[in-house]
């Protein structure tokens, strides 16, 4: 089963691992100051008691990585952060797990012409 929770400042997902490499994986994309940070963790259950409880548990965490950083003041929400990245650096689209989370909207005039067309 895959579960994704989308909040203003973070996206979290949990996945069961059918391949047996781990019990679950947990990943998050979060706004941390001027960075959009991705991290993940794998949970392992080893051996089970008669009641079905794991006898031993361990967690392995990856190193958090900034996937996008902004200069200056930044919004505290992912949509706001991405909007600023679009304005300052020309970000056009941001996808998470194949789903478009944010896409730049081109400003159009009343006649349908693109207003900020450089060419």
Secondary structure as GFF3:
##gff-version 3
##sequence-region A 1 119
A	DSSP	beta_strand	2	6	.	.	.	ID=ss1
A	DSSP	beta_strand	10	16	.	.	.	ID=ss2
A	DSSP	beta_strand	24	32	.	.	.	ID=ss3
A	DSSP	beta_strand	35	48	.	.	.	ID=ss4
A	DSSP	beta_strand	54	61	.	.	.	ID=ss5
A	DSSP	beta_strand	65	69	.	.	.	ID=ss6
A	DSSP	alpha_helix	78	89	.	.	.	ID=ss7
A	DSSP	beta_strand	93	96	.	.	.	ID=ss8
A	DSSP	beta_strand	99	103	.	.	.	ID=ss9
###
